[in-house]
Amino acid sequence: MKNVGEARETPVGTPHEELATGERSTRNRVARSILDHGPSTVAELAGRLGLTQAAVRRHLDALVADDVVEAREQRVYGARTRGRPAKVFALTDCGRDAFDQSYDKLAVDALRWIAEREGGAEAVAAFARARIAAQAGAYRKAVEGVGPDKRAEALAKALSADGYAATARSAPVGEQLCQHHCPVAHVAEQFPQLCEAETEIFAELLGTHVQRLATIAHGDGVCTTFIPKISKTDHQSQQASASTAGRNPA
């Protein structure tokens, strides 16, 4: 006997073909929600998608069987609370591939050629910096248009427009910038210079040292960057530096 949530999701009397299509559509919504928001619990998915937890579990079971998602222990930053960690579901490499239309092999081959012919790891690093600098114009415009306390949020929105599904959230003594999707994750797995250049540009845009806590390229469910809180004194110092930039010394 079907439970209420499942009956609401697939009305009685639906032809087999339409039923199968509806199941696939909802399953894709579950996977897409994990892509957009990062590793998620059953309760979080149910709340975002308007489904019962029983229905979400059924779709997750199918996605796990298809190697699209995997269950893992929820990663906790800071002090761990009592009790058993919640189980979260994250996309596998196969799951990310289903959403990615990238030329990973071509990119890896090109970067390997650069490394072999043009100067090794430093040449790849120079390429990575040039690449992210070319992207950073929109990020810089978004960040410079808001106050210091809104910069992480503005950067997250700008990154999302480029396909990184980014969010900003409060953390102890600062914020965390979370990128739930990385279009170049498979390439960055072999060439970490891409991640390093991105971290450098984040620090430059936000006007403070940042720390990369996790990356999708290293097997984490989300790229997480810690942004320490900028003090009023630091902000005033940045403003003073900007106002005197380019002047000749007295």
N, C-alpha and C positions, 0 to 999 in steps of 0.2 A: 504493500500500500504506500502510495506517494505521500510525503509530508506536505503541509500547506505551502511552504515556500517553493518547493519544486513544482507543485501543481500551478501556482501563480505564474511561474516562469515559463512553463510550456502547457498551454491550455489543452484540455481534453478534446480529442477529435482532430487534432492537427495531423495532416498527412505525414507519412514517414519522412519524405524528402524535406518538407518544411521543418519538421521536428529536428532533423539532423542539422539543417542549416542554422536553426536557432541555437542549438547546442554549441556549434562551432563559433557562432557570433559571440555568445556569452563567454565562452572559453577564451576567445581572443581578447575580450574586454578585461578578463581577469589577468591575463598575461600583460596586457598593455598597462594596466594599473600598476603592476609590479615594476614595469619599465619606467613609468613616469614618477613613481614615488619611492622606489627602492624596495629592499626586502621588507615584507609585510606579514603581519599576523592574519589569521583567519578573520578575527573580529574587525581589523582595520579594513580588509578587503570588503567584507560584508557591509560595513558602514558606508564606504565610498561608492559601492555599486548598487546599493539598495536591494541586496539579496539576503537570504537567511544564511547563517553560518553553515548549516547542513548542505545547502546548495553550493556554497563556495568550496567546501571540503570535497564534494563530488567532482567539481571541475578541477580542483588542484590534484586530486588523485589521478585524473586522466592526463593532466599536464606533466605530472611526475613520471607517469608510465611512458610518455612520449619524449622524455628527457628535455622538456622545455623549461621546467622549474625544478628546484631541489629544495628540500627542507634543511634548515640549519639552525644552530643555536643563535639566539639574538645577541648581537654584539653590544656590549654595554661600555660606554665611556664614562669615566669618573667612578664614584663609589658604587659598588654593586649592592643592590637591595636584597633583602632576605627572600627566600623562596626560589623555586626552580625557574630558570630563565625561560621566557616565552619562545616557542618555536616560530620561526619566520620562514617565508618562502621567497627564494630569490631566483632570478633567471640564470640558466646555465649558459655556457658558450653557444650551444645549439639554439637556445631560446633567443639570445641576442642576435644570432645570425639571421633568424627569421625576420627580424625588424631591420637589420642592416642591409643596405644595397651598396656596400663599399668595395673598393678594389684592394683588399688587404694584401693579397700576394704581390700585386704590382707595386704597391707602396713599399712593402718590405724589400723587394728586389731592388727598387730604386735607391732606398736608403743604404742597403748593403753595398751597392755600386759606389755610392758617394763615399762611404767609409773606406772602401778598398782603394779607390782611385784618387780621392781628393783630400785625404788627411786624417783618416781614422775617426775616432769617437768625437774629436773636437769639431770636425767638419759636419757631422750629424747634429751636434749641439748648435752650431751656427745656423744650420738649416732650420732647426726647431725654433730658435729664437726669431728668425726672420718670418717664419710661418705664423707664429702666434702674434707677432708685432703687426702683421698685415691684417689679422682679424681684430686687433684690439681697438681700432678706431671707434667702432660702435660701443664697445665696452667702456672706453674712456669717456665718451660723450654721456653715457647713461650715469656713470659714477660722478662725474663732475657736476651734473645737474641737480644733485641732492646734497643734504647735509651729511656729516660724518656718520651719524647713527643710522642712516638709510643706505649707505654705500653697498653693504653686503647684499641687501635685498635687491637693489638696482642692478648689481652685477649678476645676480642669479637670474633675473628676468632677461637680461641681455644674453646670457649664456643659453637660456631656454629657447630663445629665438633662433639660436644656431644648432638646436637639436640636442642639447645636453641635459634637458629635463632637470634643471637646477632649482634648489630651494635654499633659503637661509633660515636658520633657527637659532634661538638663544642657547648659550652654553655657559657654564661657570666661567666668570671673568672674560667673557667674550662671545663670539658667535661661531657657528659652524656653517660653512658653505658646502652643500651636498650636491654632487652631480650624479644623478641616478642613471645616466646613460652616457656612454663615451663612444662616438663614431669611429675612433681610431684605437680602441682598446687592444685589439690583437696586434697592431703594429707597435704600440707603446710597450707591450709585453716584451718585445725583443729590443726596442730602442727607448729606454726610460728617459732619454734626453727630451722627449716630447712632453712628458709629465713635469720634468724639472723646469723647462722653459715656461710652461703654463703657470707653475707655482711662482716663478720669478715675476711674471707679468701681473699676477694677482697682487703680489706685495707692492709692486710699483703703483698699480691703480688704486689700491686701498690705502696707501701711505703708511704701511706698517709691516713689520716682519710677520709672515704667516707660516704655519707649519702643516705640511701634508700628513694626515694621520692614516689614510687608507686610499687605495686606488683599485679600480676595477681591473686594471692591467695586471695587478699582483694577486688577483683572485678574490678581492673583497667585493661585497655586493654593491658598494657605492664609493665614489671618490669623495673623500671628506677632507676639507681644509679648515684648520682652526685659525680664527682671526681674533687676536687679543683685543681687548677693549682699548680704544685710543683715549688717553687722558686729555683733559682740557689743555694742559701744558704742551703735550705733544702736538695737538691740533694747532695751537698758537705758533709753535715753532715751525710747523709745516707752512702755515700761512706767511710767516716772515721770510722763510726761504724762498717761497714762490714769488713774493713781492720784490725780492732783491736779485732774483735770477737774471743773469745777463748784464748786470751793472758792472762797471769797472770799479775796482777797489779804490778807496779814497787815497 
